[in-house]
Amino acid sequence: MPMAIERVGEMRCTVGESPVWHARESALYWTDIPARRIWRWDAASGQASHWELPQMAGCIAMTPDEGWLLAMETGLFRLPRLLPGQPLPATTSVATITRARPDMRFNDGRCDRQGRFWAGTMVLDMSLAAPDGKLYRHDPADGTTVAVRGDLITPNGLAFSPDGRTMYLSDSHPARQTVWAYDYDTDTGTPHGGRLFIDMRQYPGRPDGAAVDADGCYWICGNDAGLVHRFSPDGKLDRSLAVPVAKPAMCAFGGPGLDTLFVTSIRPDHDTNPLAGALFALHPGVRGLEEPTLRP
């Protein structure tokens, strides 16, 4: 019997990304990158709110004071707690990034299990296939923001194993379509021993945003294929779940039992599907992990 898929609310994004479940509020937050918006959906009331941002935000992470860290076009910014019905609070710059070229922004990212923030940059025009993107690590403990890896076209799929000792990273550009796994030093926040984890050219869809479940399996959106794939820790395809849009963008576990898989999506200009850009909820029968908060 096919698994039920629910549409969440009536929202439609141009590029819905970085869904994060806020357990204390029982709410899901995510961004619409080109629209320069951050969204909030309240699970109890079903109400959705959004705020206009000063720049495009590729990814977000929760902070200990109920606020957010945003990776935007020019760097990292702190944002105080968002209150529905209230205007966007003022953002505070945390780190400014020296970009290789002006037409770049941050894309995918999240915190590691120790609360360091990781995010990658990309050139806006993917058709250029420009490998100018970098992967950055921000450590609030010492305030440093450093580039750890370069030669990325469209960094995506960032995730960490349940014990935090494996880091996953993808490049979703059609020229790459690769997911790597790294041994991760949790004391220093240093990835090493990078190796091929998944060659996505063997599977439908490009490797977009990802999540890891409580069993250590890696869920990744198959962009252009309308699928969300689950891979075992040894890189074997376990299952593929269909969604009613061609371009699922990123997935995240949430809900009271962390057993709901939320999936954001993209609405291309040429796509006439009325669900393109919508948010979906799946119930795959497994639990996820609580999203780490940025450490103080």
C-alpha positions in Angstrom: 0.0 0.0 0.0 1.5 3.4 -0.9 2.6 5.6 1.9 0.3 8.6 2.6 1.8 12.0 1.7 0.2 15.1 3.2 0.6 18.6 1.9 1.4 21.0 4.8 -0.5 24.3 4.6 -1.0 26.3 1.4 2.5 27.8 1.2 4.5 27.6 -2.1 8.1 28.6 -2.3 10.3 29.3 -5.2 13.2 27.4 -3.6 12.1 25.9 -0.2 15.2 25.0 1.8 16.7 24.2 5.2 13.6 22.9 7.1 14.4 22.8 10.9 12.0 21.4 13.5 11.7 23.6 16.6 10.6 21.1 19.3 10.0 23.7 22.0 7.6 25.6 19.8 6.3 22.5 17.9 6.9 24.4 14.7 8.8 24.0 11.5 11.0 26.8 10.1 12.5 27.0 6.6 13.6 29.5 4.0 12.6 30.5 0.5 16.0 31.5 -0.9 15.3 33.7 -3.9 12.2 35.2 -2.2 14.4 36.3 0.8 11.9 34.8 3.2 11.9 32.7 6.4 8.8 30.7 7.1 7.3 29.3 10.2 4.5 26.7 10.4 2.8 26.0 13.7 1.8 22.3 14.1 -0.9 23.0 16.6 -2.8 25.7 14.8 -1.7 24.9 11.3 -1.0 28.6 10.8 1.9 29.8 8.7 3.9 33.0 9.1 6.7 34.5 7.1 9.2 37.4 7.4 11.1 39.2 4.6 14.9 39.0 4.9 17.4 41.6 3.8 19.4 39.0 1.8 18.9 35.5 0.5 19.3 32.9 3.3 20.5 29.5 2.1 20.3 27.8 5.5 19.4 28.4 9.2 20.3 26.9 12.6 18.7 27.4 16.0 20.6 29.4 18.7 20.5 28.8 22.5 18.5 32.0 23.0 15.6 30.9 20.9 16.9 32.9 17.9 18.5 31.9 14.6 21.8 31.9 12.8 21.3 32.6 9.1 23.8 32.0 6.3 23.0 34.7 3.8 24.7 36.2 0.7 27.5 38.1 2.4 28.1 36.1 5.6 26.6 34.8 8.8 24.0 36.7 10.8 22.2 36.3 14.1 18.5 36.9 14.3 16.6 37.1 17.6 13.5 35.0 18.3 10.8 35.3 15.6 7.3 36.0 17.0 4.3 35.6 14.7 2.6 38.8 14.0 5.7 40.8 14.9 8.1 42.4 12.4 11.5 40.9 11.6 14.0 41.8 14.4 17.3 43.5 13.4 20.0 41.1 12.2 23.5 41.2 13.7 26.6 40.2 11.6 28.6 37.3 13.0 31.0 36.7 10.1 31.7 38.3 6.7 32.8 36.0 4.0 35.3 37.0 1.3 33.7 35.6 -1.8 35.6 34.5 -4.9 33.2 36.5 -7.0 30.2 38.8 -6.2 27.5 36.5 -7.7 27.6 34.0 -4.9 25.5 33.0 -1.8 25.4 30.4 0.9 23.4 27.2 0.1 23.0 24.2 2.3 24.2 23.9 5.9 23.5 22.9 9.5 25.2 22.4 12.9 27.3 19.4 13.8 26.4 17.4 16.9 28.7 19.7 19.0 27.0 22.9 17.8 29.5 24.2 15.2 27.8 25.6 12.1 28.7 24.3 8.7 27.6 25.9 5.4 28.7 25.9 1.7 28.7 28.7 -0.9 27.9 28.5 -4.6 27.8 30.7 -7.7 24.2 31.8 -8.3 24.1 30.8 -12.0 24.5 27.0 -11.9 24.8 26.8 -15.7 28.3 28.2 -15.3 29.4 25.1 -13.4 31.9 27.3 -11.6 33.8 25.4 -8.9 34.2 28.5 -6.7 32.1 27.3 -3.8 33.6 26.6 -0.4 32.6 24.8 2.7 32.9 26.9 5.9 32.9 26.0 9.6 31.8 28.5 12.1 32.8 27.8 15.7 31.0 30.0 18.3 33.4 28.9 21.0 36.2 30.9 19.5 34.4 33.0 17.0 36.3 31.6 14.0 34.8 31.1 10.5 37.2 29.2 8.2 37.0 27.6 4.8 37.6 23.9 5.1 37.1 22.7 1.6 36.9 24.3 -1.9 36.3 23.2 -5.5 32.5 22.9 -5.0 29.9 23.9 -7.5 26.7 23.3 -5.6 27.4 22.1 -2.0 24.5 20.2 -0.5 23.5 17.2 1.5 25.4 18.2 4.6 24.6 15.8 7.5 26.2 14.0 10.5 25.9 10.5 11.7 24.1 9.9 15.1 27.5 9.7 16.9 28.8 12.7 15.0 31.8 10.9 13.8 30.8 10.8 10.1 30.1 13.9 8.0 28.3 13.7 4.7 28.5 16.3 1.9 27.2 16.3 -1.6 27.7 18.4 -4.7 24.3 18.4 -6.5 25.5 20.0 -9.7 24.7 17.8 -12.8 28.5 17.7 -13.5 29.2 16.2 -10.0 26.1 14.3 -8.5 28.3 12.9 -5.8 27.9 12.3 -2.0 31.1 12.1 0.1 31.6 10.7 3.6 34.3 12.0 5.9 35.7 10.8 9.2 34.9 13.6 11.6 37.0 14.6 14.6 34.3 15.8 17.1 36.9 17.5 19.4 38.3 19.8 16.7 35.5 19.8 14.1 37.9 18.5 11.4 36.8 16.2 8.6 39.4 13.9 7.1 39.6 10.8 5.0 37.0 11.9 2.4 35.7 9.1 0.3 32.9 8.3 -2.2 29.7 7.5 -0.3 27.2 7.6 -3.2 27.6 8.1 -6.9 24.1 9.5 -7.6 24.5 9.1 -11.3 23.5 5.5 -10.6 20.2 6.6 -9.1 17.3 8.9 -10.2 17.7 12.5 -9.3 20.5 14.8 -8.2 21.6 14.8 -4.5 20.0 17.8 -2.8 19.3 18.4 0.9 19.6 15.5 3.4 18.9 14.3 6.9 20.0 11.3 9.0 17.7 9.2 11.0 18.1 7.5 14.4 19.3 4.3 12.7 22.1 6.2 11.0 20.6 6.0 7.6 21.1 8.9 5.2 18.0 10.4 3.5 18.6 12.6 0.5 16.2 14.4 -1.9 16.5 13.2 -5.5 16.0 16.5 -7.2 14.5 16.3 -10.7 13.3 12.7 -10.0 10.5 13.4 -7.4 12.0 11.0 -4.9 13.5 10.9 -1.5 16.1 8.2 -1.1 17.2 6.4 2.1 20.7 4.9 2.1 22.2 2.7 4.8 25.4 3.7 6.6 27.4 1.6 4.1 25.9 3.5 1.1 23.4 0.9 -0.1 20.0 2.1 -1.3 17.3 1.0 1.2 14.2 2.6 -0.3 12.9 5.5 -2.4 9.8 7.4 -1.6 7.9 9.3 -4.2 6.6 12.9 -3.7 4.1 14.6 -6.0 6.6 17.2 -7.4 9.7 16.9 -9.6 12.1 18.8 -7.4 12.2 17.9 -3.7 14.8 20.1 -2.1 15.5 19.2 1.5 14.1 16.9 4.1 14.1 17.1 7.9 12.5 15.0 10.7 10.1 16.6 13.1 6.8 16.2 14.9 6.4 15.2 18.6 8.0 11.8 18.0 10.4 13.0 15.3 8.8 10.5 13.1 7.5 12.9 10.4 9.7 13.6 7.4 9.1 17.1 6.2 10.1 17.8 2.6 10.5 21.2 1.0 10.4 21.7 -2.8 11.2 24.0 -5.7 8.9 25.8 -8.1 10.7 26.4 -11.4 9.3 29.0 -13.7 8.3 26.4 -16.3 6.7 24.0 -13.9 2.9 24.0 -14.1 2.4 21.5 -11.3 0.2 23.4 -8.7 2.1 21.6 -5.9 5.6 22.6 -7.0 7.1 24.6 -4.2 4.8 23.1 -1.5 5.8 21.6 1.8 5.0 17.9 2.4 4.9 15.5 5.4 5.7 11.8 5.1 5.6 9.1 7.7 8.3 6.6 6.7 8.1 4.5 9.9 11.5 5.6 11.4 12.5 8.3 13.8 14.9 11.1 13.2 17.3 13.0 15.4 16.8 16.3 17.1 18.5 19.1 15.2 21.5 20.4 17.1 21.5 24.0 18.3 24.3 26.4 17.8 26.5 26.1 20.9 27.0 29.2 23.1 
